[in-house]
Amino acid sequence: MRILVVRIGRAGDIVMSTPALNAVFDIHPDAEVTVLTSPDGRRLLKNFHPRLNDIWVWDRTGLFGFLNTKAIKKKITGNTFDIIYCFDTDRRIISLFSDSTASFHCHTSHDPSRHCASSYLHIIEQAAGKLDKEYYAYLPVDSKASVRVDEELEQCGITPEDTVIMLHPSYSGYTTNPVKAFLNRNNRSLIHRFWPSENFAELADKLASYKTDDGMFPKVIIDLIPDEAQLGQDIINNSQDSVILLQVKPDFERYKALIKRSNLLIAPNTGPMHIAAAVDTKVVALFSDWNPVDCGPFMKPSRFKIIRAEDMPNPEQGLAAINSETVFTACKSLLH
Protein backbone atom coordinates (compact mmCIF):
# COMPACT_ATOMS: atom_id res chain seq x y z
CA MET A 1 0.00 0.00 0.00
CA ARG A 2 1.21 3.51 -0.85
CA ILE A 3 0.05 6.54 1.14
CA LEU A 4 0.60 10.24 0.51
CA VAL A 5 0.28 12.70 3.42
CA VAL A 6 -0.01 16.39 2.50
CA ARG A 7 0.74 19.39 4.71
CA ILE A 8 2.25 22.59 3.29
CA GLY A 9 3.09 25.34 5.79
CA ARG A 10 5.47 26.91 8.27
CA ALA A 11 7.25 25.07 11.08
CA GLY A 12 4.34 25.25 13.52
CA ASP A 13 1.89 23.97 10.89
CA ILE A 14 4.07 20.95 10.23
CA VAL A 15 4.58 20.15 13.92
CA MET A 16 0.81 20.20 14.43
CA SER A 17 0.46 17.54 11.73
CA THR A 18 2.87 15.10 13.46
CA PRO A 19 0.23 13.46 15.72
CA ALA A 20 -1.81 12.50 12.65
CA LEU A 21 1.30 11.42 10.77
CA ASN A 22 2.23 9.07 13.62
CA ALA A 23 -1.33 7.75 13.59
CA VAL A 24 -0.97 6.98 9.88
CA PHE A 25 2.12 4.88 10.57
CA ASP A 26 0.34 3.02 13.38
CA ILE A 27 -2.89 2.17 11.55
CA HIS A 28 -1.10 1.30 8.29
CA PRO A 29 1.86 -0.75 9.61
CA ASP A 30 2.85 -2.10 6.20
CA ALA A 31 2.33 1.04 4.14
CA GLU A 32 4.94 2.98 2.22
CA VAL A 33 4.42 6.63 3.23
CA THR A 34 5.38 9.74 1.25
CA VAL A 35 4.91 13.29 2.56
CA LEU A 36 4.29 16.36 0.40
CA THR A 37 5.35 19.41 2.38
CA SER A 38 7.20 22.74 2.40
CA PRO A 39 10.93 23.47 2.84
CA ASP A 40 10.22 23.87 6.57
CA GLY A 41 8.54 20.49 6.52
CA ARG A 42 11.56 18.78 4.97
CA ARG A 43 13.76 20.18 7.75
CA LEU A 44 11.33 19.15 10.48
CA LEU A 45 10.47 15.68 9.21
CA LYS A 46 13.99 14.55 8.37
CA ASN A 47 14.49 11.19 10.17
CA PHE A 48 10.95 11.46 11.57
CA HIS A 49 10.10 7.78 11.09
CA PRO A 50 11.95 4.79 9.55
CA ARG A 51 8.98 4.11 7.24
CA LEU A 52 8.82 7.63 5.87
CA ASN A 53 9.71 6.63 2.34
CA ASP A 54 10.15 10.05 0.72
CA ILE A 55 9.63 13.76 1.33
CA TRP A 56 8.46 15.85 -1.61
CA VAL A 57 9.07 19.56 -1.22
CA TRP A 58 6.71 22.08 -2.73
CA ASP A 59 8.26 25.52 -2.54
CA ARG A 60 5.71 28.01 -3.85
CA THR A 61 7.83 31.07 -3.11
CA GLY A 62 10.52 32.88 -5.05
CA LEU A 63 11.38 33.04 -8.72
CA PHE A 64 11.14 29.30 -9.28
CA GLY A 65 7.81 28.77 -7.49
CA PHE A 66 5.96 28.20 -10.77
CA LEU A 67 8.49 25.63 -11.98
CA ASN A 68 8.42 23.85 -8.63
CA THR A 69 4.63 23.66 -8.80
CA LYS A 70 4.83 22.07 -12.24
CA ALA A 71 7.36 19.54 -10.95
CA ILE A 72 5.09 18.59 -8.03
CA LYS A 73 2.10 18.16 -10.36
CA LYS A 74 4.21 15.88 -12.55
CA LYS A 75 5.21 13.78 -9.52
CA ILE A 76 1.61 13.41 -8.43
CA THR A 77 0.53 12.40 -11.93
CA GLY A 78 3.40 9.96 -12.29
CA ASN A 79 2.81 8.13 -9.01
CA THR A 80 -0.08 5.96 -7.93
CA PHE A 81 -1.25 6.11 -4.31
CA ASP A 82 -3.89 4.02 -2.57
CA ILE A 83 -4.71 6.63 0.09
CA ILE A 84 -4.13 10.39 0.28
CA TYR A 85 -4.52 12.23 3.59
CA CYS A 86 -4.56 15.98 3.03
CA PHE A 87 -4.30 18.24 6.08
CA ASP A 88 -4.56 21.48 4.07
CA THR A 89 -7.83 23.32 3.47
CA ASP A 90 -6.45 25.46 0.62
CA ARG A 91 -8.55 24.55 -2.42
CA ARG A 92 -5.56 25.17 -4.72
CA ILE A 93 -3.74 22.37 -2.93
CA ILE A 94 -6.74 20.07 -2.79
CA SER A 95 -7.35 20.57 -6.52
CA LEU A 96 -3.99 18.95 -7.30
CA PHE A 97 -5.56 15.59 -6.55
CA SER A 98 -8.81 15.99 -8.48
CA ASP A 99 -7.78 13.37 -11.03
CA SER A 100 -6.31 10.92 -8.53
CA THR A 101 -7.89 7.49 -8.17
CA ALA A 102 -6.71 7.23 -4.55
CA SER A 103 -9.05 7.19 -1.59
CA PHE A 104 -8.85 10.90 -0.75
CA HIS A 105 -9.46 12.25 2.77
CA CYS A 106 -9.41 15.91 3.81
CA HIS A 107 -11.55 18.63 5.39
CA THR A 108 -12.56 21.57 3.26
CA SER A 109 -13.19 24.03 6.10
CA HIS A 110 -11.43 24.76 9.35
CA ASP A 111 -13.24 24.58 12.69
CA PRO A 112 -11.64 27.19 15.04
CA SER A 113 -13.22 25.50 18.06
CA ARG A 114 -11.04 22.43 17.44
CA HIS A 115 -7.25 22.34 17.57
CA CYS A 116 -5.62 21.96 14.15
CA ALA A 117 -3.86 18.79 15.28
CA SER A 118 -7.15 17.37 16.54
CA SER A 119 -8.78 18.17 13.19
CA TYR A 120 -6.06 16.24 11.36
CA LEU A 121 -6.55 13.26 13.69
CA HIS A 122 -10.28 13.47 13.00
CA ILE A 123 -9.57 13.04 9.28
CA ILE A 124 -7.73 9.80 10.09
CA GLU A 125 -10.57 8.58 12.30
CA GLN A 126 -13.17 9.29 9.62
CA ALA A 127 -11.18 7.16 7.21
CA ALA A 128 -9.96 4.35 9.45
CA GLY A 129 -12.13 4.31 12.57
CA LYS A 130 -11.59 5.47 16.14
CA LEU A 131 -7.96 5.65 17.25
CA ASP A 132 -7.09 3.54 20.26
CA LYS A 133 -4.63 5.94 21.91
CA GLU A 134 -3.84 9.61 22.34
CA TYR A 135 -1.40 11.33 20.01
CA TYR A 136 0.55 14.50 20.73
CA ALA A 137 3.05 16.57 18.77
CA TYR A 138 6.32 14.74 18.30
CA LEU A 139 9.76 15.31 16.83
CA PRO A 140 12.75 13.01 17.34
CA VAL A 141 15.88 14.45 18.96
CA ASP A 142 19.28 13.28 17.77
CA SER A 143 21.37 11.84 20.62
CA LYS A 144 24.62 13.21 19.18
CA ALA A 145 23.08 16.70 19.02
CA SER A 146 22.08 16.34 22.69
CA VAL A 147 25.68 15.55 23.61
CA ARG A 148 26.90 18.61 21.70
CA VAL A 149 24.33 20.79 23.51
CA ASP A 150 25.47 19.50 26.91
CA GLU A 151 29.06 20.32 26.00
CA GLU A 152 28.08 23.78 24.75
CA LEU A 153 26.15 24.57 27.92
CA GLU A 154 28.97 23.28 30.11
CA GLN A 155 31.26 25.85 28.51
CA CYS A 156 28.77 28.48 29.74
CA GLY A 157 28.85 27.13 33.27
CA ILE A 158 25.61 25.13 32.99
CA THR A 159 25.78 21.58 34.35
CA PRO A 160 23.43 18.66 33.64
CA GLU A 161 21.94 19.18 37.13
CA ASP A 162 20.97 22.80 36.46
CA THR A 163 17.41 23.87 35.71
CA VAL A 164 17.52 25.60 32.33
CA ILE A 165 14.87 28.12 31.31
CA MET A 166 14.89 29.23 27.69
CA LEU A 167 13.41 32.51 26.46
CA HIS A 168 12.43 32.93 22.83
CA PRO A 169 11.80 36.64 22.19
CA SER A 170 11.65 36.72 18.38
CA TYR A 171 9.15 35.52 15.78
CA SER A 172 9.17 34.62 12.10
CA GLY A 173 9.59 37.86 10.18
CA TYR A 174 11.26 39.77 13.03
CA THR A 175 13.83 42.23 11.70
CA THR A 176 16.39 44.65 13.10
CA ASN A 177 16.59 46.50 9.78
CA PRO A 178 15.36 50.03 10.67
CA VAL A 179 13.64 50.58 7.32
CA LYS A 180 11.82 47.21 7.41
CA ALA A 181 11.00 47.70 11.08
CA PHE A 182 9.39 51.07 10.33
CA LEU A 183 7.37 49.67 7.44
CA ASN A 184 6.24 46.75 9.64
CA ARG A 185 5.40 48.88 12.71
CA ASN A 186 1.70 48.03 12.40
CA ASN A 187 2.29 44.44 11.35
CA ARG A 188 0.03 41.88 13.04
CA SER A 189 2.98 39.76 14.16
CA LEU A 190 4.84 42.74 15.64
CA ILE A 191 1.82 43.67 17.76
CA HIS A 192 0.60 40.19 18.66
CA ARG A 193 3.79 38.08 18.65
CA PHE A 194 6.38 40.48 20.07
CA TRP A 195 6.65 40.73 23.84
CA PRO A 196 8.76 43.82 24.72
CA SER A 197 12.41 43.19 25.57
CA GLU A 198 11.90 45.07 28.86
CA ASN A 199 9.28 42.50 29.88
CA PHE A 200 11.60 39.62 29.01
CA ALA A 201 14.36 41.30 31.05
CA GLU A 202 12.09 41.69 34.09
CA LEU A 203 11.03 38.06 33.78
CA ALA A 204 14.65 36.88 33.45
CA ASP A 205 15.59 38.69 36.67
CA LYS A 206 12.68 37.10 38.53
CA LEU A 207 13.49 33.62 37.22
CA ALA A 208 17.22 33.84 37.92
CA SER A 209 16.42 34.79 41.54
CA TYR A 210 13.84 32.05 42.06
CA LYS A 211 14.99 29.09 44.13
CA THR A 212 13.53 25.87 42.74
CA ASP A 213 12.48 22.81 44.72
CA ASP A 214 16.02 21.43 44.58
CA GLY A 215 17.36 24.56 46.26
CA MET A 216 19.14 25.82 43.14
CA PHE A 217 18.62 28.87 40.96
CA PRO A 218 17.69 28.41 37.28
CA LYS A 219 20.00 29.31 34.43
CA VAL A 220 18.20 31.54 31.92
CA ILE A 221 19.30 31.31 28.29
CA ILE A 222 18.41 32.90 24.96
CA ASP A 223 19.40 31.26 21.68
CA LEU A 224 19.22 33.50 18.62
CA ILE A 225 20.55 33.52 15.08
CA PRO A 226 23.18 36.22 14.40
CA ASP A 227 20.66 38.57 12.73
CA GLU A 228 18.59 38.58 15.94
CA ALA A 229 21.47 38.83 18.41
CA GLN A 230 20.81 42.52 19.12
CA LEU A 231 17.39 41.61 20.49
CA GLY A 232 19.03 39.24 22.95
CA GLN A 233 21.57 41.90 23.87
CA ASP A 234 18.76 44.39 24.54
CA ILE A 235 17.24 41.95 27.02
CA ILE A 236 20.60 41.44 28.71
CA ASN A 237 21.17 45.20 28.93
CA ASN A 238 17.77 45.67 30.58
CA SER A 239 18.33 42.81 33.02
CA GLN A 240 20.78 42.35 35.88
CA ASP A 241 23.03 40.02 33.89
CA SER A 242 20.46 37.29 34.39
CA VAL A 243 20.66 35.88 30.87
CA ILE A 244 23.18 33.81 28.95
CA LEU A 245 23.06 34.58 25.23
CA LEU A 246 23.97 31.70 22.91
CA GLN A 247 24.97 32.48 19.34
CA VAL A 248 26.00 29.73 16.97
CA LYS A 249 25.57 28.92 13.32
CA PRO A 250 21.94 27.79 12.74
CA ASP A 251 21.61 24.01 13.13
CA PHE A 252 18.11 22.60 13.50
CA GLU A 253 19.17 19.31 15.12
CA ARG A 254 21.09 21.29 17.74
CA TYR A 255 18.15 23.64 18.24
CA LYS A 256 15.74 20.77 18.90
CA ALA A 257 18.21 19.26 21.36
CA LEU A 258 18.63 22.61 23.13
CA ILE A 259 14.87 22.99 23.59
CA LYS A 260 14.68 19.36 24.76
CA ARG A 261 17.44 20.05 27.32
CA SER A 262 15.57 23.09 28.65
CA ASN A 263 13.20 22.51 31.53
CA LEU A 264 10.92 25.33 30.43
CA LEU A 265 10.43 27.55 27.37
CA ILE A 266 8.74 30.94 27.42
CA ALA A 267 7.69 32.03 23.94
CA PRO A 268 4.97 33.79 21.97
CA ASN A 269 2.85 31.87 19.47
CA THR A 270 5.73 30.79 17.22
CA GLY A 271 7.40 27.71 15.75
CA PRO A 272 9.67 27.15 18.80
CA MET A 273 6.56 26.92 21.00
CA HIS A 274 5.36 24.00 18.85
CA ILE A 275 8.83 22.43 18.76
CA ALA A 276 8.90 22.50 22.58
CA ALA A 277 5.57 20.67 22.62
CA ALA A 278 6.96 18.13 20.15
CA VAL A 279 10.01 17.34 22.33
CA ASP A 280 7.90 17.44 25.53
CA THR A 281 9.50 20.51 27.09
CA LYS A 282 7.19 22.52 29.35
CA VAL A 283 5.93 25.76 27.80
CA VAL A 284 4.52 29.09 28.89
CA ALA A 285 2.95 30.40 25.70
CA LEU A 286 2.01 34.06 25.18
CA PHE A 287 -1.00 34.65 22.92
CA SER A 288 -2.68 37.70 21.46
CA ASP A 289 -5.21 37.81 18.64
CA TRP A 290 -4.56 34.18 17.63
CA ASN A 291 -6.77 31.51 19.21
CA PRO A 292 -4.81 29.06 21.42
CA VAL A 293 -7.68 26.57 21.20
CA ASP A 294 -6.90 26.36 17.50
CA CYS A 295 -3.09 26.57 17.48
CA GLY A 296 -1.71 26.29 21.01
CA PRO A 297 0.84 23.67 22.14
CA PHE A 298 -0.51 20.18 21.37
CA MET A 299 0.82 18.22 24.33
CA LYS A 300 -0.37 16.93 27.71
CA PRO A 301 -2.31 19.78 29.40
CA SER A 302 -0.18 19.54 32.55
CA ARG A 303 2.91 20.49 30.52
CA PHE A 304 1.93 24.00 29.43
CA LYS A 305 0.32 27.27 30.46
CA ILE A 306 -1.24 29.81 28.09
CA ILE A 307 -1.43 33.51 28.91
CA ARG A 308 -3.67 35.62 26.70
CA ALA A 309 -3.48 39.37 26.20
CA GLU A 310 -7.27 39.31 25.95
CA ASP A 311 -7.40 38.41 29.66
CA MET A 312 -5.29 41.42 30.64
CA PRO A 313 -6.12 45.13 31.02
CA ASN A 314 -5.57 47.02 27.75
CA PRO A 315 -5.64 44.00 25.40
CA GLU A 316 -5.48 46.38 22.43
CA GLN A 317 -1.75 46.65 23.18
CA GLY A 318 -1.26 43.09 21.98
CA LEU A 319 1.37 41.02 23.78
CA ALA A 320 2.61 44.18 25.51
CA ALA A 321 -0.54 43.98 27.66
CA ILE A 322 0.88 40.91 29.43
CA ASN A 323 3.02 41.82 32.47
CA SER A 324 6.08 39.91 33.63
CA GLU A 325 4.59 39.02 37.02
CA THR A 326 1.74 37.08 35.40
CA VAL A 327 4.21 35.12 33.28
CA PHE A 328 6.47 34.52 36.30
CA THR A 329 3.56 33.04 38.25
CA ALA A 330 2.82 30.64 35.38
CA CYS A 331 6.50 29.67 35.22
CA LYS A 332 6.61 28.88 38.93
CA SER A 333 3.58 26.61 38.68
CA LEU A 334 5.28 24.57 35.93
CA LEU A 335 8.68 24.51 37.63
CA HIS A 336 7.06 22.84 40.65
C-alpha positions as CSV (number, residue, x, y, z in Angstrom):
1,M,0.0,0.0,0.0
2,R,1.2,3.5,-0.9
3,I,0.0,6.5,1.1
4,L,0.6,10.2,0.5
5,V,0.3,12.7,3.4
6,V,0.0,16.4,2.5
7,R,0.7,19.4,4.7
8,I,2.2,22.6,3.3
9,G,3.1,25.3,5.8
10,R,5.5,26.9,8.3
11,A,7.2,25.1,11.1
12,G,4.3,25.2,13.5
13,D,1.9,24.0,10.9
14,I,4.1,20.9,10.2
15,V,4.6,20.2,13.9
16,M,0.8,20.2,14.4
17,S,0.5,17.5,11.7
18,T,2.9,15.1,13.5
19,P,0.2,13.5,15.7
20,A,-1.8,12.5,12.7
21,L,1.3,11.4,10.8
22,N,2.2,9.1,13.6
23,A,-1.3,7.8,13.6
24,V,-1.0,7.0,9.9
25,F,2.1,4.9,10.6
26,D,0.3,3.0,13.4
27,I,-2.9,2.2,11.6
28,H,-1.1,1.3,8.3
29,P,1.9,-0.7,9.6
30,D,2.9,-2.1,6.2
31,A,2.3,1.0,4.1
32,E,4.9,3.0,2.2
33,V,4.4,6.6,3.2
34,T,5.4,9.7,1.3
35,V,4.9,13.3,2.6
36,L,4.3,16.4,0.4
37,T,5.4,19.4,2.4
38,S,7.2,22.7,2.4
39,P,10.9,23.5,2.8
40,D,10.2,23.9,6.6
41,G,8.5,20.5,6.5
42,R,11.6,18.8,5.0
43,R,13.8,20.2,7.7
44,L,11.3,19.2,10.5
45,L,10.5,15.7,9.2
46,K,14.0,14.5,8.4
47,N,14.5,11.2,10.2
48,F,10.9,11.5,11.6
49,H,10.1,7.8,11.1
50,P,11.9,4.8,9.5
51,R,9.0,4.1,7.2
52,L,8.8,7.6,5.9
53,N,9.7,6.6,2.3
54,D,10.2,10.0,0.7
55,I,9.6,13.8,1.3
56,W,8.5,15.8,-1.6
57,V,9.1,19.6,-1.2
58,W,6.7,22.1,-2.7
59,D,8.3,25.5,-2.5
60,R,5.7,28.0,-3.9
61,T,7.8,31.1,-3.1
62,G,10.5,32.9,-5.1
63,L,11.4,33.0,-8.7
64,F,11.1,29.3,-9.3
65,G,7.8,28.8,-7.5
66,F,6.0,28.2,-10.8
67,L,8.5,25.6,-12.0
68,N,8.4,23.8,-8.6
69,T,4.6,23.7,-8.8
70,K,4.8,22.1,-12.2
71,A,7.4,19.5,-10.9
72,I,5.1,18.6,-8.0
73,K,2.1,18.2,-10.4
74,K,4.2,15.9,-12.5
75,K,5.2,13.8,-9.5
76,I,1.6,13.4,-8.4
77,T,0.5,12.4,-11.9
78,G,3.4,10.0,-12.3
79,N,2.8,8.1,-9.0
80,T,-0.1,6.0,-7.9
81,F,-1.3,6.1,-4.3
82,D,-3.9,4.0,-2.6
83,I,-4.7,6.6,0.1
84,I,-4.1,10.4,0.3
85,Y,-4.5,12.2,3.6
86,C,-4.6,16.0,3.0
87,F,-4.3,18.2,6.1
88,D,-4.6,21.5,4.1
89,T,-7.8,23.3,3.5
90,D,-6.5,25.5,0.6
91,R,-8.5,24.6,-2.4
92,R,-5.6,25.2,-4.7
93,I,-3.7,22.4,-2.9
94,I,-6.7,20.1,-2.8
95,S,-7.4,20.6,-6.5
96,L,-4.0,19.0,-7.3
97,F,-5.6,15.6,-6.5
98,S,-8.8,16.0,-8.5
99,D,-7.8,13.4,-11.0
100,S,-6.3,10.9,-8.5
101,T,-7.9,7.5,-8.2
102,A,-6.7,7.2,-4.6
103,S,-9.0,7.2,-1.6
104,F,-8.8,10.9,-0.7
105,H,-9.5,12.3,2.8
106,C,-9.4,15.9,3.8
107,H,-11.5,18.6,5.4
108,T,-12.6,21.6,3.3
109,S,-13.2,24.0,6.1
110,H,-11.4,24.8,9.3
111,D,-13.2,24.6,12.7
112,P,-11.6,27.2,15.0
113,S,-13.2,25.5,18.1
114,R,-11.0,22.4,17.4
115,H,-7.3,22.3,17.6
116,C,-5.6,22.0,14.2
117,A,-3.9,18.8,15.3
118,S,-7.2,17.4,16.5
119,S,-8.8,18.2,13.2
120,Y,-6.1,16.2,11.4
121,L,-6.6,13.3,13.7
122,H,-10.3,13.5,13.0
123,I,-9.6,13.0,9.3
124,I,-7.7,9.8,10.1
125,E,-10.6,8.6,12.3
126,Q,-13.2,9.3,9.6
127,A,-11.2,7.2,7.2
128,A,-10.0,4.3,9.4
129,G,-12.1,4.3,12.6
130,K,-11.6,5.5,16.1
131,L,-8.0,5.6,17.2
132,D,-7.1,3.5,20.3
133,K,-4.6,5.9,21.9
134,E,-3.8,9.6,22.3
135,Y,-1.4,11.3,20.0
136,Y,0.6,14.5,20.7
137,A,3.0,16.6,18.8
138,Y,6.3,14.7,18.3
139,L,9.8,15.3,16.8
140,P,12.8,13.0,17.3
141,V,15.9,14.4,19.0
142,D,19.3,13.3,17.8
143,S,21.4,11.8,20.6
144,K,24.6,13.2,19.2
145,A,23.1,16.7,19.0
146,S,22.1,16.3,22.7
147,V,25.7,15.5,23.6
148,R,26.9,18.6,21.7
149,V,24.3,20.8,23.5
150,D,25.5,19.5,26.9
151,E,29.1,20.3,26.0
152,E,28.1,23.8,24.7
153,L,26.2,24.6,27.9
154,E,29.0,23.3,30.1
155,Q,31.3,25.8,28.5
156,C,28.8,28.5,29.7
157,G,28.8,27.1,33.3
158,I,25.6,25.1,33.0
159,T,25.8,21.6,34.3
160,P,23.4,18.7,33.6
161,E,21.9,19.2,37.1
162,D,21.0,22.8,36.5
163,T,17.4,23.9,35.7
164,V,17.5,25.6,32.3
165,I,14.9,28.1,31.3
166,M,14.9,29.2,27.7
167,L,13.4,32.5,26.5
168,H,12.4,32.9,22.8
169,P,11.8,36.6,22.2
170,S,11.6,36.7,18.4
171,Y,9.2,35.5,15.8
172,S,9.2,34.6,12.1
173,G,9.6,37.9,10.2
174,Y,11.3,39.8,13.0
175,T,13.8,42.2,11.7
176,T,16.4,44.6,13.1
177,N,16.6,46.5,9.8
178,P,15.4,50.0,10.7
179,V,13.6,50.6,7.3
180,K,11.8,47.2,7.4
181,A,11.0,47.7,11.1
182,F,9.4,51.1,10.3
183,L,7.4,49.7,7.4
184,N,6.2,46.8,9.6
185,R,5.4,48.9,12.7
186,N,1.7,48.0,12.4
187,N,2.3,44.4,11.3
188,R,0.0,41.9,13.0
189,S,3.0,39.8,14.2
190,L,4.8,42.7,15.6
191,I,1.8,43.7,17.8
192,H,0.6,40.2,18.7
193,R,3.8,38.1,18.6
194,F,6.4,40.5,20.1
195,W,6.7,40.7,23.8
196,P,8.8,43.8,24.7
197,S,12.4,43.2,25.6
198,E,11.9,45.1,28.9
199,N,9.3,42.5,29.9
200,F,11.6,39.6,29.0
201,A,14.4,41.3,31.1
202,E,12.1,41.7,34.1
203,L,11.0,38.1,33.8
204,A,14.6,36.9,33.5
205,D,15.6,38.7,36.7
206,K,12.7,37.1,38.5
207,L,13.5,33.6,37.2
208,A,17.2,33.8,37.9
209,S,16.4,34.8,41.5
210,Y,13.8,32.0,42.1
211,K,15.0,29.1,44.1
212,T,13.5,25.9,42.7
213,D,12.5,22.8,44.7
214,D,16.0,21.4,44.6
215,G,17.4,24.6,46.3
216,M,19.1,25.8,43.1
217,F,18.6,28.9,41.0
218,P,17.7,28.4,37.3
219,K,20.0,29.3,34.4
220,V,18.2,31.5,31.9
221,I,19.3,31.3,28.3
222,I,18.4,32.9,25.0
223,D,19.4,31.3,21.7
224,L,19.2,33.5,18.6
225,I,20.5,33.5,15.1
226,P,23.2,36.2,14.4
227,D,20.7,38.6,12.7
228,E,18.6,38.6,15.9
229,A,21.5,38.8,18.4
230,Q,20.8,42.5,19.1
231,L,17.4,41.6,20.5
232,G,19.0,39.2,22.9
233,Q,21.6,41.9,23.9
234,D,18.8,44.4,24.5
235,I,17.2,41.9,27.0
236,I,20.6,41.4,28.7
237,N,21.2,45.2,28.9
238,N,17.8,45.7,30.6
239,S,18.3,42.8,33.0
240,Q,20.8,42.3,35.9
241,D,23.0,40.0,33.9
242,S,20.5,37.3,34.4
243,V,20.7,35.9,30.9
244,I,23.2,33.8,28.9
245,L,23.1,34.6,25.2
246,L,24.0,31.7,22.9
247,Q,25.0,32.5,19.3
248,V,26.0,29.7,17.0
249,K,25.6,28.9,13.3
250,P,21.9,27.8,12.7
251,D,21.6,24.0,13.1
252,F,18.1,22.6,13.5
253,E,19.2,19.3,15.1
254,R,21.1,21.3,17.7
255,Y,18.1,23.6,18.2
256,K,15.7,20.8,18.9
257,A,18.2,19.3,21.4
258,L,18.6,22.6,23.1
259,I,14.9,23.0,23.6
260,K,14.7,19.4,24.8
261,R,17.4,20.1,27.3
262,S,15.6,23.1,28.6
263,N,13.2,22.5,31.5
264,L,10.9,25.3,30.4
265,L,10.4,27.5,27.4
266,I,8.7,30.9,27.4
267,A,7.7,32.0,23.9
268,P,5.0,33.8,22.0
269,N,2.9,31.9,19.5
270,T,5.7,30.8,17.2
271,G,7.4,27.7,15.8
272,P,9.7,27.2,18.8
273,M,6.6,26.9,21.0
274,H,5.4,24.0,18.9
275,I,8.8,22.4,18.8
276,A,8.9,22.5,22.6
277,A,5.6,20.7,22.6
278,A,7.0,18.1,20.1
279,V,10.0,17.3,22.3
280,D,7.9,17.4,25.5
281,T,9.5,20.5,27.1
282,K,7.2,22.5,29.3
283,V,5.9,25.8,27.8
284,V,4.5,29.1,28.9
285,A,2.9,30.4,25.7
286,L,2.0,34.1,25.2
287,F,-1.0,34.6,22.9
288,S,-2.7,37.7,21.5
289,D,-5.2,37.8,18.6
290,W,-4.6,34.2,17.6
291,N,-6.8,31.5,19.2
292,P,-4.8,29.1,21.4
293,V,-7.7,26.6,21.2
294,D,-6.9,26.4,17.5
295,C,-3.1,26.6,17.5
296,G,-1.7,26.3,21.0
297,P,0.8,23.7,22.1
298,F,-0.5,20.2,21.4
299,M,0.8,18.2,24.3
300,K,-0.4,16.9,27.7
301,P,-2.3,19.8,29.4
302,S,-0.2,19.5,32.6
303,R,2.9,20.5,30.5
304,F,1.9,24.0,29.4
305,K,0.3,27.3,30.5
306,I,-1.2,29.8,28.1
307,I,-1.4,33.5,28.9
308,R,-3.7,35.6,26.7
309,A,-3.5,39.4,26.2
310,E,-7.3,39.3,26.0
311,D,-7.4,38.4,29.7
312,M,-5.3,41.4,30.6
313,P,-6.1,45.1,31.0
314,N,-5.6,47.0,27.8
315,P,-5.6,44.0,25.4
316,E,-5.5,46.4,22.4
317,Q,-1.8,46.7,23.2
318,G,-1.3,43.1,22.0
319,L,1.4,41.0,23.8
320,A,2.6,44.2,25.5
321,A,-0.5,44.0,27.7
322,I,0.9,40.9,29.4
323,N,3.0,41.8,32.5
324,S,6.1,39.9,33.6
325,E,4.6,39.0,37.0
326,T,1.7,37.1,35.4
327,V,4.2,35.1,33.3
328,F,6.5,34.5,36.3
329,T,3.6,33.0,38.3
330,A,2.8,30.6,35.4
331,C,6.5,29.7,35.2
332,K,6.6,28.9,38.9
333,S,3.6,26.6,38.7
334,L,5.3,24.6,35.9
335,L,8.7,24.5,37.6
336,H,7.1,22.8,40.6
